[in-house]
Amino acid sequence: MATYKIDHMHSEVKFKVKHLMISTVTGTFRTFDASMEATEPDFSDAKISFEADIASIDTNMAQRDAHLKSDDFFNAEQFPKLLFASTGINKTGENTFDLSGNLTIRDVTKPITLKAEYGGTMVDFYGQTKHGFDLTGKISRQDFNLKWNAVTEAGGVVVADEVKLELNIQMAQQA
């Protein structure tokens, strides 16, 4: 069985949500960790675990970040981690997969499926074997008790329910 750890310097974890239903706000988690185990070279039997520190959320605006860390959204003090544990992988093409797992935000755990694309394998300048993956998906923030919202004077929604997830990941094979 091969084991893999995330390469933090060459990975990013982003989310996107509509603001006022006319533009998109992008956020990232700056602190995260992931590991993977697989026996099959095409990763079709991979077991993946991922976590992100809620306190590391960054939307490029300190006031918004503080609001997201509050009980209106993530409640970083009481629920400091976002967690994902895979439950299965379905190969959908030569380099594409559906990655199923349980996502935990706050005190809610729900099954989700992410689209995964395997970008390939390369050995870096230090002789370490790296594997690249792009993952995308969507969740309903209200399903995870991220329920804060407001309505504008004109009756528009301030924050959309649908959140798009985008992860660009490099995994380093461990010796």
SVG drawing of the C-alpha trace seen along z (x, -y; Angstrom):
<svg xmlns="http://www.w3.org/2000/svg" viewBox="-38 -49 55 51">
<polyline fill="none" stroke="black" stroke-width="0.4" points="0.0,0.0 1.3,-3.4 0.8,-6.4 0.7,-10.1 0.7,-13.4 -0.5,-16.7 2.2,-19.2 1.0,-22.4 3.2,-24.6 1.6,-23.4 -2.0,-22.9 -5.0,-25.3 -8.4,-24.9 -11.0,-27.4 -14.7,-28.1 -16.9,-30.5 -20.3,-31.9 -22.5,-34.5 -22.8,-37.8 -26.0,-39.9 -26.5,-37.3 -24.5,-39.4 -20.9,-38.7 -18.7,-35.9 -16.7,-36.0 -13.8,-33.6 -12.3,-32.4 -9.5,-30.0 -8.4,-28.0 -4.7,-28.7 -4.1,-25.9 -5.1,-22.4 -3.9,-18.8 -4.6,-15.6 -3.5,-12.1 -4.2,-9.3 -3.6,-5.5 -4.0,-3.4 -2.9,0.0 -4.1,-0.5 -1.9,-2.6 -4.9,-4.3 -6.1,-5.4 -9.4,-3.6 -9.2,-2.2 -7.9,-5.3 -8.8,-6.3 -8.6,-10.0 -8.8,-12.2 -8.7,-16.0 -9.1,-18.7 -9.0,-22.5 -8.6,-25.0 -11.6,-27.3 -9.5,-30.0 -7.4,-30.1 -10.3,-31.2 -9.2,-34.1 -11.5,-36.1 -9.2,-39.0 -11.3,-41.1 -10.6,-40.9 -14.1,-42.0 -15.8,-39.3 -13.3,-36.7 -14.2,-37.5 -17.9,-37.2 -17.3,-33.8 -15.5,-32.6 -18.4,-33.7 -21.4,-31.7 -23.4,-33.2 -21.3,-30.8 -18.6,-28.4 -18.2,-29.1 -14.5,-28.5 -14.2,-28.7 -16.5,-25.7 -15.9,-23.9 -12.3,-24.6 -12.0,-22.0 -13.8,-21.3 -13.3,-17.5 -13.7,-15.2 -13.3,-11.4 -13.8,-9.4 -16.2,-6.6 -15.7,-5.5 -14.3,-6.3 -16.0,-5.6 -13.8,-5.8 -15.8,-7.7 -13.1,-8.0 -9.4,-7.5 -8.4,-10.2 -11.7,-11.2 -13.5,-10.0 -16.4,-10.7 -15.0,-10.9 -17.7,-10.2 -17.3,-11.0 -18.6,-12.6 -18.1,-16.3 -18.3,-17.7 -18.8,-21.4 -19.8,-22.6 -21.7,-19.7 -23.2,-18.5 -21.9,-15.5 -23.4,-14.9 -22.4,-12.8 -21.1,-14.7 -19.6,-13.8 -16.7,-15.6 -15.6,-15.4 -11.9,-14.6 -9.5,-14.8 -6.1,-13.1 -3.5,-15.4 -0.6,-13.0 2.6,-12.1 6.0,-13.8 9.2,-13.5 10.3,-16.9 13.8,-18.4 14.3,-16.6 13.4,-13.1 10.0,-13.1 7.1,-11.6 4.1,-14.0 0.6,-13.3 -1.8,-16.1 -5.6,-16.3 -8.2,-18.9 -11.5,-18.5 -14.7,-20.4 -18.1,-20.2 -21.1,-22.1 -22.8,-22.1 -25.7,-23.9 -24.3,-26.0 -27.6,-25.8 -27.3,-22.0 -24.3,-22.6 -26.0,-25.2 -24.2,-28.1 -27.6,-29.8 -26.9,-33.6 -28.4,-35.7 -29.9,-39.1 -32.2,-40.6 -31.4,-43.9 -34.0,-46.7 -34.9,-45.6 -35.5,-42.1 -32.3,-40.5 -30.4,-37.8 -27.0,-38.8 -25.3,-35.4 -26.3,-32.5 -27.0,-29.1 -24.9,-27.2 -21.1,-27.1 -18.7,-25.9 -15.7,-24.0 -12.4,-24.0 -9.3,-22.1 -6.1,-21.9 -4.0,-19.3 -0.5,-17.8 0.1,-14.6 3.6,-13.6 4.2,-9.8 5.8,-8.8 8.9,-6.5"/>
</svg>
